């Protein structure tokens, strides 16, 4: 089994790699037939792998958890603000929430200022990997912290539920050193909404189907599980890619094949597979090309060490 620091590094850099490799395919159609290899190859040919808002918010959350393992909503919002770079590809909703925070709107009020019923996007799920790593041995606390960090920006039941399911997936992968069909099926019992539960159950059914049915294509999987920015139509797809894959590279390739919100789906799959395999799961060629500016690869590795050193009380 990887060490706790290696698991943390795998989850953070798995998110980073999936996000950066998937960015150019955001908004694409599902790959024809099973032709996802070309997509991954074209992304791998980039001289530098640059992350989007998915990774930026993941690193910000990891930084916050090192100091506040149970999450302090106002402080977390301040950390998100400190990391925020608008050119990273944030959605309109998050841009709006950021502006509300800058005006002095409370976290509670800002979360419904843009979407009165709350957002059911996948933003709270795409960044939640550090929670899964930190609280892998304490699933009840993991779920509570996943909900708390989600509520800073996503107060809709589906947005929160997607974050909880994704966090538990990372926690299972971190604790067991694997993530397959059995783990995916287990997560159906974690989902509190019918939409997420149904999606996870469908994803578990498709894990074996992908290997057994040569006629099953990415378009079929995307139709059943989704490939959109909503939590209920992206988290199951990411977990299908993770559970079906033979390692991180294969998981990212499957995620890219689904198209749609490809960077986020690949980031979430990468987080799970990175947590399962640790830092050694990241292909060295990817690791070398991950951007390494002020908050790049080296910063993520430092954060992994800090996160692994946290021993919070339950």
ChimeraX attribute file (.defattr): number of C-alpha atoms within 10 A of each C-alpha:
attribute: neighborCount
match mode: 1-to-1
recipient: residues
	/A:1	13
	/A:2	16
	/A:3	12
	/A:4	20
	/A:5	21
	/A:6	24
	/A:7	32
	/A:8	33
	/A:9	32
	/A:10	33
	/A:11	36
	/A:12	33
	/A:13	31
	/A:14	35
	/A:15	34
	/A:16	33
	/A:17	34
	/A:18	33
	/A:19	31
	/A:20	28
	/A:21	30
	/A:22	30
	/A:23	23
	/A:24	15
	/A:25	21
	/A:26	19
	/A:27	14
	/A:28	15
	/A:29	18
	/A:30	25
	/A:31	19
	/A:32	12
	/A:33	14
	/A:34	16
	/A:35	16
	/A:36	21
	/A:37	15
	/A:38	13
	/A:39	19
	/A:40	21
	/A:41	12
	/A:42	11
	/A:43	18
	/A:44	16
	/A:45	12
	/A:46	13
	/A:47	11
	/A:48	16
	/A:49	24
	/A:50	19
	/A:51	24
	/A:52	22
	/A:53	24
	/A:54	27
	/A:55	28
	/A:56	20
	/A:57	22
	/A:58	26
	/A:59	29
	/A:60	24
	/A:61	25
	/A:62	26
	/A:63	22
	/A:64	22
	/A:65	24
	/A:66	22
	/A:67	14
	/A:68	16
	/A:69	22
	/A:70	21
	/A:71	21
	/A:72	16
	/A:73	19
	/A:74	14
	/A:75	14
	/A:76	20
	/A:77	21
	/A:78	17
	/A:79	17
	/A:80	20
	/A:81	16
	/A:82	10
	/A:83	15
	/A:84	17
	/A:85	13
	/A:86	13
	/A:87	8
	/A:88	14
	/A:89	13
	/A:90	18
	/A:91	13
	/A:92	10
	/A:93	17
	/A:94	18
	/A:95	14
	/A:96	17
	/A:97	23
	/A:98	22
	/A:99	14
	/A:100	18
	/A:101	18
	/A:102	12
	/A:103	10
	/A:104	9
	/A:105	15
	/A:106	15
	/A:107	22
	/A:108	15
	/A:109	15
	/A:110	23
	/A:111	28
	/A:112	17
	/A:113	16
	/A:114	18
	/A:115	17
	/A:116	12
	/A:117	13
	/A:118	20
	/A:119	25
	/A:120	22
	/A:121	25
	/A:122	30
	/A:123	28
	/A:124	32
	/A:125	30
	/A:126	31
	/A:127	31
	/A:128	33
	/A:129	34
	/A:130	33
	/A:131	31
	/A:132	33
	/A:133	34
	/A:134	26
	/A:135	26
	/A:136	23
	/A:137	14
	/A:138	12
	/A:139	15
	/A:140	13
	/A:141	16
	/A:142	23
	/A:143	23
	/A:144	15
	/A:145	24
	/A:146	31
	/A:147	25
	/A:148	21
	/A:149	26
	/A:150	26
	/A:151	22
	/A:152	23
	/A:153	30
	/A:154	30
	/A:155	23
	/A:156	19
	/A:157	16
	/A:158	24
	/A:159	26
	/A:160	31
	/A:161	31
	/A:162	34
	/A:163	34
	/A:164	30
	/A:165	30
	/A:166	34
	/A:167	33
	/A:168	30
	/A:169	31
	/A:170	34
	/A:171	28
	/A:172	25
	/A:173	28
	/A:174	34
	/A:175	20
	/A:176	14
	/A:177	18
	/A:178	21
	/A:179	26
	/A:180	19
	/A:181	18
	/A:182	12
	/A:183	18
	/A:184	26
	/A:185	19
	/A:186	16
	/A:187	22
	/A:188	22
	/A:189	13
	/A:190	18
	/A:191	23
	/A:192	16
	/A:193	15
	/A:194	12
	/A:195	16
	/A:196	27
	/A:197	22
	/A:198	16
	/A:199	24
	/A:200	29
	/A:201	19
	/A:202	19
	/A:203	28
	/A:204	25
	/A:205	15
	/A:206	22
	/A:207	22
	/A:208	13
	/A:209	14
	/A:210	16
	/A:211	10
	/A:212	10
	/A:213	10
	/A:214	10
	/A:215	11
	/A:216	15
	/A:217	18
	/A:218	24
	/A:219	20
	/A:220	14
	/A:221	21
	/A:222	21
	/A:223	13
	/A:224	16
	/A:225	27
	/A:226	24
	/A:227	31
	/A:228	23
	/A:229	19
	/A:230	19
	/A:231	29
	/A:232	27
	/A:233	25
	/A:234	30
	/A:235	32
	/A:236	33
	/A:237	31
	/A:238	32
	/A:239	36
	/A:240	31
	/A:241	33
	/A:242	35
	/A:243	27
	/A:244	24
	/A:245	21
	/A:246	12
	/A:247	20
	/A:248	27
	/A:249	19
	/A:250	19
	/A:251	27
	/A:252	33
	/A:253	23
	/A:254	30
	/A:255	35
	/A:256	36
	/A:257	32
	/A:258	34
	/A:259	27
	/A:260	23
	/A:261	25
	/A:262	32
	/A:263	32
	/A:264	34
	/A:265	38
	/A:266	38
	/A:267	35
	/A:268	38
	/A:269	36
	/A:270	37
	/A:271	41
	/A:272	39
	/A:273	38
	/A:274	35
	/A:275	38
	/A:276	31
	/A:277	26
	/A:278	28
	/A:279	24
	/A:280	14
	/A:281	22
	/A:282	22
	/A:283	14
	/A:284	10
	/A:285	9
	/A:286	20
	/A:287	17
	/A:288	13
	/A:289	17
	/A:290	21
	/A:291	19
	/A:292	15
	/A:293	9
	/A:294	8
	/A:295	14
	/A:296	18
	/A:297	21
	/A:298	14
	/A:299	13
	/A:300	24
	/A:301	19
	/A:302	13
	/A:303	24
	/A:304	27
	/A:305	17
	/A:306	17
	/A:307	25
	/A:308	19
	/A:309	13
	/A:310	14
	/A:311	11
	/A:312	13
	/A:313	7
	/A:314	10
